[in-house]
Amino acid sequence: MPSGADRVVMQENVSRDGETMLLAERPTKARHVRGAASDFALGEVLLDVGTLLTPLALVSAAAADTDTLQVHIRPRLAVLSTGDELVAPGRAGACPGAIPDSVSFGIAALAQAWGGEVVCRRRLRDDLPSLAQAAALALEQAHVIVVTGGASVGERDFSKAMFREVGLRLEFEKVAIKPGKPVWVGRAGNRIVVGLPGNPTAAMVTARLFLAPLLAGMSGRRTDTALAWRTAPLAAPLDAGGDRDCFHRGRSGADGVRLLGDQDSSAQKMLAMADLLVRRRPGAHALEAGDLVEVLTF
């Protein structure tokens, strides 16, 4: 401000007569002056480590007169869908015994939402030599390889065997959850391999629970940002829990959380309606409308 001045009068309240300023009315107590450090001060942290650079966060960084930021690269992701029955959407009706490959599209979109860059998405037949070749190529292209299907006990389930030649080391396999028990995670060299079930709902639930926090952490965010469980009231009664952690698909509404009708692991229509996962721990008691449940944004 000019030396000796202590306030600003809005231009809308001023008229000009040559070099003279005429005030339309006596100024109010408002000074319209932002004091030094009234927004942020020298040395103050504006963006903590692990902050996602949203449009709003970028405004704060630029406002601090900062021209560079230290960031993490987006982890590269390869999505390999296995199964002789899979064909591209639009072709299944003309191919007896075929089903549309729907899971790979959902996994790719989820990965992008949580910081991943999808560099490869392929449908593969249940042929071990060609699967092994695809696995080797994916390991060259990506930091994380996601394999869908082939995680059960059938004679043509090759999701782990396809990485045998590159020295797959399992971190864990089979988790006591429903849906998604066959999920597994391993390492091949310095790459991470995630095996998801072939059933669409099971694949998307396990991707949300395991793949999302993995990608969040690899892209510099705190992993707990991807597992921000909270409580919400039920809109209707809920039966007692079973012997595994169960993740129901639900939808939030003005009256609380409602579970969707079809909870089958292969159901796909309900996925378009779900916006929450509702967690039921093993042996949980039956609940009434209004009781609180654990929920996670889906």
C-alpha positions, -999 to 999 in steps of 0.1 A, spaced: 0 0 0 12 36 -5 30 51 25 6 66 49 -25 47 37 -44 24 60 -74 13 40 -88 6 6 -121 20 -7 -138 -1 -33 -138 14 -68 -176 9 -70 -180 35 -42 -158 61 -58 -162 86 -86 -134 106 -102 -131 143 -109 -99 149 -127 -72 139 -102 -96 141 -73 -113 110 -58 -149 116 -46 -164 91 -21 -201 84 -25 -204 79 13 -184 78 44 -162 47 45 -173 19 68 -150 2 94 -141 -23 67 -105 -16 56 -103 -42 28 -67 -49 36 -53 -84 39 -25 -84 65 8 -101 60 5 -139 69 -33 -136 72 -36 -165 47 -3 -184 52 31 -174 66 67 -179 57 77 -215 66 42 -228 69 35 -262 53 7 -258 27 8 -294 13 19 -323 34 39 -351 19 14 -376 4 -12 -349 -6 -29 -356 -39 -24 -327 -63 -61 -319 -69 -70 -286 -87 -75 -270 -54 -41 -281 -40 -24 -268 -71 -39 -233 -65 -23 -233 -30 10 -244 -44 10 -217 -71 -2 -191 -46 30 -197 -26 50 -186 -56 63 -222 -60 73 -232 -96 83 -268 -89 69 -297 -68 84 -331 -59 60 -357 -71 57 -395 -76 54 -411 -109 21 -429 -117 28 -467 -113 24 -484 -146 -2 -512 -147 -8 -542 -169 -42 -559 -168 -43 -595 -181 -77 -612 -183 -76 -649 -186 -102 -673 -199 -111 -691 -231 -147 -678 -227 -139 -641 -228 -145 -621 -259 -146 -583 -266 -179 -567 -256 -203 -567 -286 -192 -601 -298 -205 -625 -271 -240 -628 -286 -225 -643 -318 -201 -666 -301 -217 -697 -284 -202 -703 -249 -186 -668 -248 -191 -640 -223 -181 -604 -226 -149 -594 -209 -162 -568 -185 -138 -570 -156 -107 -556 -173 -125 -524 -181 -135 -519 -144 -101 -528 -131 -84 -504 -155 -107 -476 -145 -103 -482 -108 -65 -483 -113 -66 -449 -130 -88 -435 -103 -62 -445 -76 -31 -432 -94 -22 -460 -118 -14 -456 -155 -27 -485 -175 -1 -494 -202 -14 -528 -212 -48 -545 -212 -50 -579 -228 -74 -609 -230 -56 -642 -230 -67 -678 -236 -61 -706 -212 -29 -717 -228 1 -718 -204 29 -711 -230 12 -681 -244 2 -669 -209 39 -672 -197 49 -652 -227 24 -625 -219 35 -625 -183 71 -619 -193 62 -590 -216 39 -574 -189 68 -575 -164 89 -555 -188 62 -529 -193 46 -524 -159 53 -520 -122 21 -539 -113 5 -568 -132 -31 -576 -124 -43 -610 -135 -81 -618 -134 -94 -653 -134 -76 -686 -132 -72 -684 -95 -92 -714 -85 -83 -751 -86 -93 -761 -122 -69 -779 -145 -68 -748 -167 -63 -722 -139 -29 -708 -147 -28 -674 -131 1 -683 -108 18 -709 -131 22 -683 -159 47 -665 -136 66 -696 -125 94 -691 -150 100 -656 -137 103 -666 -101 69 -657 -86 71 -654 -48 37 -653 -31 31 -628 -4 -2 -643 4 -30 -663 -13 -66 -669 -3 -81 -645 22 -110 -653 45 -134 -628 29 -166 -630 9 -166 -623 -20 -130 -627 -32 -115 -656 -13 -91 -666 -41 -73 -632 -42 -35 -634 -40 -5 -611 -42 31 -619 -51 64 -606 -65 83 -613 -96 117 -596 -93 109 -560 -83 74 -562 -98 41 -568 -80 16 -593 -93 -20 -592 -81 -43 -621 -88 -80 -613 -87 -110 -636 -90 -127 -639 -124 -162 -632 -111 -169 -595 -118 -182 -584 -84 -155 -604 -65 -128 -589 -88 -140 -553 -82 -144 -558 -44 -109 -573 -40 -95 -546 -63 -110 -519 -41 -97 -536 -10 -62 -546 -21 -53 -529 -54 -65 -494 -45 -44 -490 -14 -14 -505 -32 -16 -480 -60 -23 -451 -36 9 -460 -17 30 -464 -48 19 -430 -61 29 -413 -30 -3 -411 -10 -10 -426 24 -24 -460 20 -51 -453 46 -66 -428 23 -78 -458 2 -92 -476 33 -111 -447 50 -137 -468 67 -165 -449 85 -198 -457 101 -233 -450 87 -268 -460 99 -287 -488 83 -320 -481 65 -332 -517 71 -324 -547 93 -293 -568 86 -288 -605 93 -260 -618 115 -226 -622 100 -211 -655 88 -177 -671 94 -158 -647 71 -154 -610 67 -182 -602 43 -183 -571 21 -219 -564 9 -226 -540 -19 -248 -511 -7 -261 -477 -16 -264 -446 6 -297 -427 8 -315 -401 29 -327 -428 53 -293 -446 56 -275 -474 39 -294 -501 21 -279 -534 8 -285 -541 -28 -307 -571 -38 -283 -594 -56 -251 -601 -36 -238 -629 -58 -202 -626 -67 -210 -628 -104 -237 -602 -104 -229 -571 -125 -261 -551 -127 -258 -542 -90 -223 -528 -95 -238 -499 -114 -260 -491 -84 -235 -496 -56 -216 -467 -40 -205 -484 -7 -191 -516 6 -207 -526 39 -184 -547 61 -197 -575 83 -171 -591 105 -172 -628 113 -199 -637 138 -214 -601 138 -248 -598 155 -279 -591 136 -287 -553 133 -318 -532 132 -326 -502 111 -307 -472 126 -278 -493 139 -244 -483 126 -223 -504 102 -188 -500 87 -188 -486 52 -162 -478 25 -167 -457 -6 -168 -482 -35 
